[in-house]
Amino acid sequence: MSNAAAIKLIDTSVLINSGFLEYIKKGFLEGQIIVPSFVVREFQTMADATSSKVRKKGKLALDNLAKLGELPTVVIEDMNRSDEGEVDELIMSRAKLMS
């Protein structure tokens, strides 16, 4: 397995699902896990939304992110990065650069 194959980029939908956190804690996912800064920004935007449903999802994701950040295999990127665009496109672009 190459280093790139051992790295996982986390999308917004993954962190909204609390079950994913338990999956990682139990060791079912090996390798380094990276949460890109643009995913964190998306959660912050959601947590500040006027819609209570969206705000609730954003806050849940930020809570899950905080718990995930305590794990040694998780890297939460520096917020100073200037990636802009749709999260799905940015994930695909980043994955291509890493492969």
Secondary structure, DSSP 8 states (H G I E B T S, - for coil): --HHHHEEE--HHHHH-HHHHHHHHTT-S-SEEEE-HHHHHHHHHHHT-SSHHHHHHHHHHHHHHHHHTTSTTEEE--TT----S-HHHHHHHHHHHH-
